[in-house]
Amino acid sequence: QVQLVESGGGLVQPGGSLTLSCAASGSISSISTMGWHRQAPGKQRDLVAVISRGGSSHYVDAVKGRFTISRDNAKNTVYLQMNSLKPEDTAVYYCYADFGRGAWGHGTQVTVSS
């Protein structure tokens, strides 16, 4: 099993920045891809960014150039640096890990509002 714990969410003004962290524990040697998804009120959970164990990353168009995903395999942690935040980025952000099966964190709220 893999357990994921997110941190770093909060309230930020438009144009501001936040960094989310996700620490993995358990069967960490089995983890390949890690990533972030988000779910806005009344909407489905959507992919934001993913990163392979080797560091290859992919972003959805809505966040390209503003968000950066990174990973520290030694600390079993994945990060999401979010810059130039917009009100439409408001959502619960969930960490995801693929270890042959999928594991999800409980989510962290990000609210972008003036």
C-alpha positions in Angstrom: 0.0 0.0 0.0 1.0 3.6 -0.5 -0.2 6.5 1.6 -0.1 10.1 0.4 -0.4 13.3 2.5 -0.8 16.7 0.8 0.0 20.0 2.3 0.5 23.6 1.2 -3.0 24.7 0.2 -4.7 27.9 1.2 -6.1 31.2 0.2 -4.2 33.4 -2.2 -5.0 36.5 -4.3 -5.1 36.3 -8.1 -1.6 36.5 -9.5 -0.1 35.0 -6.3 1.8 31.7 -5.8 1.5 28.6 -3.8 3.5 25.4 -3.5 1.8 22.1 -2.8 3.7 19.1 -1.4 2.8 15.4 -1.3 4.7 13.0 0.9 4.5 9.3 0.1 4.9 6.4 2.5 4.5 2.7 2.5 5.5 0.7 -0.6 7.4 3.7 -2.1 9.8 1.6 -4.1 6.9 0.5 -6.3 5.8 4.0 -7.2 6.3 5.0 -10.8 4.3 8.0 -12.0 3.1 10.7 -9.5 0.9 13.6 -10.2 -1.7 16.2 -9.2 -5.4 16.3 -10.1 -7.9 18.9 -9.1 -11.6 19.1 -8.6 -13.6 22.3 -8.6 -17.1 22.5 -7.0 -19.6 20.7 -9.2 -17.0 19.5 -11.6 -15.2 16.2 -12.2 -11.7 15.5 -11.0 -9.2 16.5 -13.8 -5.5 15.9 -14.4 -3.2 18.9 -13.7 0.3 17.5 -14.1 2.2 14.2 -13.9 5.9 13.3 -13.5 7.7 10.1 -14.1 10.2 8.6 -11.7 12.9 9.8 -14.1 11.5 13.3 -14.1 9.6 13.6 -17.4 6.6 15.8 -16.9 3.3 16.6 -18.6 0.9 19.4 -18.0 -2.6 20.2 -19.1 -2.8 23.3 -21.4 -4.6 25.3 -18.7 -1.6 25.4 -16.4 1.3 25.3 -18.9 3.8 28.0 -18.2 2.3 28.7 -14.8 2.7 25.5 -12.8 5.8 23.3 -12.3 5.7 19.8 -11.0 8.9 18.3 -9.5 9.9 15.3 -7.5 12.4 14.4 -4.9 12.7 10.6 -5.0 15.0 10.6 -1.9 12.3 12.3 0.1 9.5 10.4 -1.6 7.8 13.8 -2.2 6.2 15.5 -5.2 5.7 19.2 -5.4 3.5 21.5 -7.5 4.7 25.1 -7.7 1.8 27.3 -8.8 2.4 30.8 -10.1 0.2 33.5 -11.6 -2.8 31.8 -10.0 -6.3 32.6 -11.4 -9.7 32.3 -9.7 -10.4 29.3 -12.0 -7.6 27.5 -10.4 -9.7 27.2 -7.2 -10.2 23.6 -6.4 -9.3 20.7 -4.1 -6.0 19.4 -5.3 -5.3 15.7 -5.0 -2.0 13.9 -5.1 -1.8 10.7 -7.1 0.7 7.8 -7.2 0.9 4.8 -9.5 2.4 1.8 -7.8 0.7 -0.8 -10.0 -2.5 0.4 -8.5 -3.6 4.0 -7.9 -3.3 5.8 -4.6 -4.9 9.1 -3.8 -4.3 11.7 -1.0 -7.2 13.3 0.8 -6.8 16.6 -1.0 -5.8 20.1 -0.1 -8.0 23.2 -0.8 -6.6 26.0 -3.0 -8.7 29.1 -3.2 -7.8 32.0 -5.4 -9.8 35.1 -4.6 -9.4 38.8 -3.9 
